[in-house]
Amino acid sequence: MSGRLRTFFRAYTWESSLFGFLVVAVVTASLLSPLYFNAFQILYSLQQSMAITGIMAIGFMLIILVGEIDISLPAIAAVATVSFARLSVSGVPLWLAILIVCGFTVLAGLFNGILIVTFSLPSMAVTLGMMGVYRAIALFIGGHEGFGASAFQKPYVWIGSQSIAGNIPVSILLLVLLFVLAYLLVHRSVYGRLLYATGNNRKATYLSGHSVKSIIVSTYGIAGLLAGVAALVFIGQYESARADNLTEILLFVVACIALGGFSLSGGKGHLVGLVLSILLLGTIQNGMGLANINGPVQTLVIGLILTISIVLPVLIRKVAELRAFSQDLAGRRSASHHTS
């Protein structure tokens, strides 16, 4: 049993560390506020801090795994929020609105991916430009004022606002379902193995007979779909839709990805790490909120965590390389000494 535990911890070193940090964060949050361990408060806060971010982070994760990035996803989600509002005002039933809006967000994601792979353009530059395009589209649809609570039919806000059994938010259940589906897709399917292969070595993936371009474009399409789903949760939580919705969520999403152990160059990371990083950051944000720490300080803390999560693995790798070099040098000196 001890051997199995050692094997497990070696395979999930970073994830095990994240779990330890999560325990520390929970204990600290409970010390900062006696209200933290209230079950309703925990579930409500997790819904507010995790549901939208978690849904978008799943899509972002797929793109990161193939070594690309998409910073336009929040803007695509903003288009979706005002589109849902416009369709609700027009009396369109929810099921048809979901088909229309999510159809658009999928096409928007696919368009990003096609631009990148067709012209071999840097994904950061392409999605930065498209972010402006999608914000303009959102402004055209929603206007400067946007939409308030009166714009939404009750079915439109159900997913983001309702709870089951009085305590369990529907949006959290949706997030759990999406995590399960993402796990099966990424870690239990041929498609998932191709994502890692593409991120690690595109040339080898191509030579093995797979279409690297199709794999990359597909991740953008899935991420676009999830941006539409996140938008539906957003309008349920806030009953508001504006062109500037979700402008600040990108920092949180990237922090979850980096802290979760994913390499921004692709081919590395595990969904367990993403789940733990979302729980950790959600707990930190929740604890700071209960302690009445203001928004700018919370943003500062998340930014620092993002920076540390990017720098720390590099430092650990450099230390390991230096240690290996020192051991190799010592071995050579020892061998030279014995020879002489």
Contacts in CASP RR format, 6 or more apart in sequence:
PFRMAT RR
TARGET T0000
AUTHOR 0000-0000-0000
METHOD contacts of the structure
MODEL  1
MSGRLRTFFRAYTWESSLFGFLVVAVVTASLLSPLYFNAFQILYSLQQSM
AITGIMAIGFMLIILVGEIDISLPAIAAVATVSFARLSVSGVPLWLAILI
VCGFTVLAGLFNGILIVTFSLPSMAVTLGMMGVYRAIALFIGGHEGFGAS
AFQKPYVWIGSQSIAGNIPVSILLLVLLFVLAYLLVHRSVYGRLLYATGN
NRKATYLSGHSVKSIIVSTYGIAGLLAGVAALVFIGQYESARADNLTEIL
LFVVACIALGGFSLSGGKGHLVGLVLSILLLGTIQNGMGLANINGPVQTL
VIGLILTISIVLPVLIRKVAELRAFSQDLAGRRSASHHTS
9 16 0 8 1.000
12 270 0 8 1.000
12 272 0 8 1.000
14 260 0 8 1.000
14 261 0 8 1.000
14 273 0 8 1.000
14 313 0 8 1.000
15 260 0 8 1.000
15 270 0 8 1.000
15 272 0 8 1.000
15 273 0 8 1.000
15 276 0 8 1.000
18 259 0 8 1.000
18 260 0 8 1.000
18 273 0 8 1.000
18 276 0 8 1.000
18 277 0 8 1.000
18 280 0 8 1.000
19 276 0 8 1.000
21 280 0 8 1.000
22 276 0 8 1.000
22 279 0 8 1.000
22 280 0 8 1.000
22 283 0 8 1.000
25 280 0 8 1.000
25 283 0 8 1.000
25 284 0 8 1.000
26 36 0 8 1.000
26 283 0 8 1.000
28 287 0 8 1.000
29 36 0 8 1.000
29 283 0 8 1.000
29 284 0 8 1.000
29 286 0 8 1.000
29 287 0 8 1.000
29 290 0 8 1.000
30 36 0 8 1.000
30 37 0 8 1.000
32 287 0 8 1.000
32 288 0 8 1.000
32 290 0 8 1.000
32 291 0 8 1.000
33 287 0 8 1.000
33 290 0 8 1.000
33 291 0 8 1.000
35 41 0 8 1.000
35 290 0 8 1.000
36 42 0 8 1.000
36 286 0 8 1.000
36 287 0 8 1.000
36 290 0 8 1.000
39 167 0 8 1.000
40 167 0 8 1.000
42 286 0 8 1.000
43 163 0 8 1.000
43 167 0 8 1.000
43 168 0 8 1.000
43 169 0 8 1.000
43 172 0 8 1.000
44 169 0 8 1.000
45 282 0 8 1.000
45 286 0 8 1.000
46 169 0 8 1.000
46 172 0 8 1.000
46 282 0 8 1.000
46 286 0 8 1.000
47 160 0 8 1.000
47 169 0 8 1.000
47 171 0 8 1.000
47 172 0 8 1.000
47 237 0 8 1.000
48 237 0 8 1.000
49 281 0 8 1.000
49 282 0 8 1.000
49 285 0 8 1.000
49 286 0 8 1.000
50 172 0 8 1.000
50 175 0 8 1.000
50 278 0 8 1.000
50 279 0 8 1.000
50 282 0 8 1.000
51 160 0 8 1.000
51 169 0 8 1.000
51 171 0 8 1.000
51 172 0 8 1.000
51 174 0 8 1.000
51 175 0 8 1.000
51 233 0 8 1.000
51 237 0 8 1.000
52 171 0 8 1.000
52 230 0 8 1.000
52 233 0 8 1.000
52 234 0 8 1.000
52 237 0 8 1.000
52 246 0 8 1.000
52 249 0 8 1.000
53 249 0 8 1.000
53 252 0 8 1.000
53 253 0 8 1.000
53 256 0 8 1.000
53 278 0 8 1.000
53 281 0 8 1.000
54 175 0 8 1.000
54 230 0 8 1.000
54 253 0 8 1.000
54 256 0 8 1.000
54 278 0 8 1.000
55 174 0 8 1.000
55 175 0 8 1.000
55 178 0 8 1.000
55 226 0 8 1.000
55 229 0 8 1.000
55 230 0 8 1.000
55 233 0 8 1.000
56 73 0 8 1.000
56 74 0 8 1.000
56 77 0 8 1.000
56 223 0 8 1.000
56 226 0 8 1.000
56 227 0 8 1.000
56 230 0 8 1.000
56 249 0 8 1.000
56 253 0 8 1.000
57 253 0 8 1.000
57 256 0 8 1.000
57 257 0 8 1.000
57 274 0 8 1.000
57 278 0 8 1.000
58 178 0 8 1.000
58 179 0 8 1.000
58 182 0 8 1.000
58 226 0 8 1.000
58 274 0 8 1.000
59 73 0 8 1.000
59 219 0 8 1.000
59 222 0 8 1.000
59 223 0 8 1.000
59 224 0 8 1.000
59 226 0 8 1.000
59 227 0 8 1.000
60 70 0 8 1.000
60 73 0 8 1.000
60 223 0 8 1.000
60 253 0 8 1.000
60 254 0 8 1.000
60 257 0 8 1.000
61 182 0 8 1.000
61 186 0 8 1.000
61 257 0 8 1.000
61 262 0 8 1.000
61 271 0 8 1.000
61 274 0 8 1.000
62 186 0 8 1.000
62 195 0 8 1.000
62 219 0 8 1.000
62 222 0 8 1.000
62 223 0 8 1.000
63 69 0 8 1.000
63 70 0 8 1.000
63 123 0 8 1.000
63 219 0 8 1.000
63 220 0 8 1.000
63 223 0 8 1.000
64 257 0 8 1.000
64 262 0 8 1.000
64 263 0 8 1.000
64 264 0 8 1.000
64 266 0 8 1.000
65 186 0 8 1.000
65 192 0 8 1.000
65 195 0 8 1.000
65 196 0 8 1.000
65 198 0 8 1.000
65 199 0 8 1.000
65 219 0 8 1.000
65 262 0 8 1.000
65 266 0 8 1.000
65 267 0 8 1.000
65 269 0 8 1.000
66 195 0 8 1.000
66 198 0 8 1.000
66 199 0 8 1.000
66 215 0 8 1.000
66 216 0 8 1.000
66 219 0 8 1.000
66 266 0 8 1.000
66 267 0 8 1.000
67 198 0 8 1.000
67 199 0 8 1.000
67 264 0 8 1.000
67 265 0 8 1.000
67 266 0 8 1.000
67 267 0 8 1.000
68 113 0 8 1.000
68 116 0 8 1.000
68 123 0 8 1.000
68 216 0 8 1.000
68 219 0 8 1.000
68 220 0 8 1.000
69 123 0 8 1.000
69 124 0 8 1.000
69 127 0 8 1.000
69 264 0 8 1.000
70 109 0 8 1.000
70 112 0 8 1.000
70 123 0 8 1.000
70 127 0 8 1.000
70 220 0 8 1.000
70 223 0 8 1.000
71 124 0 8 1.000
71 127 0 8 1.000
71 128 0 8 1.000
71 131 0 8 1.000
71 250 0 8 1.000
72 108 0 8 1.000
72 112 0 8 1.000
72 127 0 8 1.000
72 128 0 8 1.000
72 129 0 8 1.000
72 130 0 8 1.000
72 131 0 8 1.000
72 132 0 8 1.000
72 133 0 8 1.000
72 134 0 8 1.000
73 223 0 8 1.000
73 224 0 8 1.000
73 227 0 8 1.000
73 250 0 8 1.000
73 253 0 8 1.000
74 131 0 8 1.000
74 227 0 8 1.000
74 245 0 8 1.000
74 246 0 8 1.000
74 247 0 8 1.000
74 249 0 8 1.000
74 250 0 8 1.000
74 253 0 8 1.000
75 130 0 8 1.000
75 131 0 8 1.000
75 132 0 8 1.000
75 133 0 8 1.000
75 134 0 8 1.000
75 135 0 8 1.000
75 138 0 8 1.000
75 246 0 8 1.000
76 105 0 8 1.000
76 108 0 8 1.000
76 109 0 8 1.000
76 134 0 8 1.000
76 224 0 8 1.000
76 227 0 8 1.000
76 228 0 8 1.000
77 105 0 8 1.000
77 227 0 8 1.000
77 228 0 8 1.000
77 230 0 8 1.000
77 231 0 8 1.000
77 234 0 8 1.000
77 245 0 8 1.000
77 246 0 8 1.000
78 134 0 8 1.000
78 135 0 8 1.000
78 138 0 8 1.000
78 231 0 8 1.000
78 242 0 8 1.000
78 243 0 8 1.000
78 244 0 8 1.000
78 245 0 8 1.000
78 246 0 8 1.000
78 247 0 8 1.000
79 104 0 8 1.000
79 105 0 8 1.000
79 108 0 8 1.000
79 134 0 8 1.000
79 137 0 8 1.000
79 138 0 8 1.000
79 141 0 8 1.000
80 101 0 8 1.000
80 102 0 8 1.000
80 104 0 8 1.000
80 105 0 8 1.000
80 227 0 8 1.000
80 228 0 8 1.000
80 230 0 8 1.000
80 231 0 8 1.000
80 232 0 8 1.000
81 138 0 8 1.000
81 231 0 8 1.000
81 234 0 8 1.000
81 235 0 8 1.000
81 241 0 8 1.000
81 242 0 8 1.000
81 245 0 8 1.000
81 246 0 8 1.000
82 138 0 8 1.000
82 141 0 8 1.000
82 142 0 8 1.000
82 143 0 8 1.000
82 146 0 8 1.000
82 147 0 8 1.000
82 241 0 8 1.000
82 242 0 8 1.000
82 243 0 8 1.000
82 245 0 8 1.000
83 97 0 8 1.000
83 100 0 8 1.000
83 101 0 8 1.000
83 104 0 8 1.000
83 141 0 8 1.000
84 97 0 8 1.000
84 101 0 8 1.000
84 152 0 8 1.000
84 156 0 8 1.000
84 231 0 8 1.000
84 232 0 8 1.000
84 235 0 8 1.000
84 241 0 8 1.000
85 142 0 8 1.000
85 146 0 8 1.000
85 147 0 8 1.000
85 148 0 8 1.000
85 151 0 8 1.000
85 152 0 8 1.000
85 235 0 8 1.000
85 241 0 8 1.000
86 141 0 8 1.000
86 142 0 8 1.000
86 147 0 8 1.000
87 96 0 8 1.000
87 97 0 8 1.000
87 100 0 8 1.000
87 101 0 8 1.000
88 97 0 8 1.000
88 151 0 8 1.000
88 152 0 8 1.000
88 153 0 8 1.000
88 156 0 8 1.000
89 147 0 8 1.000
89 151 0 8 1.000
91 153 0 8 1.000
92 100 0 8 1.000
93 155 0 8 1.000
94 153 0 8 1.000
94 155 0 8 1.000
94 156 0 8 1.000
97 156 0 8 1.000
98 232 0 8 1.000
101 228 0 8 1.000
101 231 0 8 1.000
101 232 0 8 1.000
102 225 0 8 1.000
102 228 0 8 1.000
102 229 0 8 1.000
103 225 0 8 1.000
105 224 0 8 1.000
105 225 0 8 1.000
105 227 0 8 1.000
105 228 0 8 1.000
105 231 0 8 1.000
106 221 0 8 1.000
106 224 0 8 1.000
106 225 0 8 1.000
108 130 0 8 1.000
108 134 0 8 1.000
108 224 0 8 1.000
108 227 0 8 1.000
109 220 0 8 1.000
109 221 0 8 1.000
109 223 0 8 1.000
109 224 0 8 1.000
109 227 0 8 1.000
110 217 0 8 1.000
110 220 0 8 1.000
110 221 0 8 1.000
111 130 0 8 1.000
112 123 0 8 1.000
112 126 0 8 1.000
112 127 0 8 1.000
112 130 0 8 1.000
112 220 0 8 1.000
113 123 0 8 1.000
113 126 0 8 1.000
113 216 0 8 1.000
113 217 0 8 1.000
113 220 0 8 1.000
113 221 0 8 1.000
114 217 0 8 1.000
115 121 0 8 1.000
115 126 0 8 1.000
115 130 0 8 1.000
116 122 0 8 1.000
116 123 0 8 1.000
116 126 0 8 1.000
116 216 0 8 1.000
116 220 0 8 1.000
117 212 0 8 1.000
117 213 0 8 1.000
117 216 0 8 1.000
117 217 0 8 1.000
118 213 0 8 1.000
135 243 0 8 1.000
135 244 0 8 1.000
138 242 0 8 1.000
138 243 0 8 1.000
138 245 0 8 1.000
139 243 0 8 1.000
141 243 0 8 1.000
142 241 0 8 1.000
142 242 0 8 1.000
142 243 0 8 1.000
143 243 0 8 1.000
144 243 0 8 1.000
145 242 0 8 1.000
146 240 0 8 1.000
146 241 0 8 1.000
146 242 0 8 1.000
146 243 0 8 1.000
147 240 0 8 1.000
147 241 0 8 1.000
147 242 0 8 1.000
148 239 0 8 1.000
148 240 0 8 1.000
148 241 0 8 1.000
149 239 0 8 1.000
149 240 0 8 1.000
151 241 0 8 1.000
152 235 0 8 1.000
152 236 0 8 1.000
152 239 0 8 1.000
156 232 0 8 1.000
156 235 0 8 1.000
156 236 0 8 1.000
157 235 0 8 1.000
157 236 0 8 1.000
157 239 0 8 1.000
158 170 0 8 1.000
158 236 0 8 1.000
159 170 0 8 1.000
159 171 0 8 1.000
159 174 0 8 1.000
159 232 0 8 1.000
159 233 0 8 1.000
159 236 0 8 1.000
160 169 0 8 1.000
160 170 0 8 1.000
160 171 0 8 1.000
160 232 0 8 1.000
160 233 0 8 1.000
160 234 0 8 1.000
160 235 0 8 1.000
160 236 0 8 1.000
160 237 0 8 1.000
161 236 0 8 1.000
161 237 0 8 1.000
161 239 0 8 1.000
162 169 0 8 1.000
162 170 0 8 1.000
163 169 0 8 1.000
163 170 0 8 1.000
164 170 0 8 1.000
164 173 0 8 1.000
171 233 0 8 1.000
171 237 0 8 1.000
174 229 0 8 1.000
174 233 0 8 1.000
178 226 0 8 1.000
178 229 0 8 1.000
179 271 0 8 1.000
179 275 0 8 1.000
182 271 0 8 1.000
183 271 0 8 1.000
185 191 0 8 1.000
185 192 0 8 1.000
186 192 0 8 1.000
186 195 0 8 1.000
186 271 0 8 1.000
187 270 0 8 1.000
187 271 0 8 1.000
191 215 0 8 1.000
191 218 0 8 1.000
194 205 0 8 1.000
194 210 0 8 1.000
194 215 0 8 1.000
195 215 0 8 1.000
195 219 0 8 1.000
195 267 0 8 1.000
196 267 0 8 1.000
196 268 0 8 1.000
197 204 0 8 1.000
197 205 0 8 1.000
197 208 0 8 1.000
197 210 0 8 1.000
198 205 0 8 1.000
198 210 0 8 1.000
198 212 0 8 1.000
198 215 0 8 1.000
198 216 0 8 1.000
198 267 0 8 1.000
199 205 0 8 1.000
199 265 0 8 1.000
199 266 0 8 1.000
199 267 0 8 1.000
200 266 0 8 1.000
200 267 0 8 1.000
200 268 0 8 1.000
202 212 0 8 1.000
205 212 0 8 1.000
205 215 0 8 1.000
206 212 0 8 1.000
230 246 0 8 1.000
231 245 0 8 1.000
234 245 0 8 1.000
234 246 0 8 1.000
235 241 0 8 1.000
248 299 0 8 1.000
251 299 0 8 1.000
251 302 0 8 1.000
251 303 0 8 1.000
251 306 0 8 1.000
252 281 0 8 1.000
252 302 0 8 1.000
254 306 0 8 1.000
255 277 0 8 1.000
255 281 0 8 1.000
255 302 0 8 1.000
255 303 0 8 1.000
255 305 0 8 1.000
255 306 0 8 1.000
255 309 0 8 1.000
256 274 0 8 1.000
256 277 0 8 1.000
256 278 0 8 1.000
256 281 0 8 1.000
257 264 0 8 1.000
257 274 0 8 1.000
257 277 0 8 1.000
258 264 0 8 1.000
258 306 0 8 1.000
258 309 0 8 1.000
258 310 0 8 1.000
259 277 0 8 1.000
259 280 0 8 1.000
259 281 0 8 1.000
259 305 0 8 1.000
259 306 0 8 1.000
259 309 0 8 1.000
260 269 0 8 1.000
260 273 0 8 1.000
260 274 0 8 1.000
260 276 0 8 1.000
260 277 0 8 1.000
260 309 0 8 1.000
261 268 0 8 1.000
261 269 0 8 1.000
261 270 0 8 1.000
261 273 0 8 1.000
261 277 0 8 1.000
261 309 0 8 1.000
261 313 0 8 1.000
262 268 0 8 1.000
262 269 0 8 1.000
262 274 0 8 1.000
263 269 0 8 1.000
264 310 0 8 1.000
281 302 0 8 1.000
281 305 0 8 1.000
284 301 0 8 1.000
284 302 0 8 1.000
284 305 0 8 1.000
285 298 0 8 1.000
285 302 0 8 1.000
287 293 0 8 1.000
288 297 0 8 1.000
288 298 0 8 1.000
288 301 0 8 1.000
289 298 0 8 1.000
END
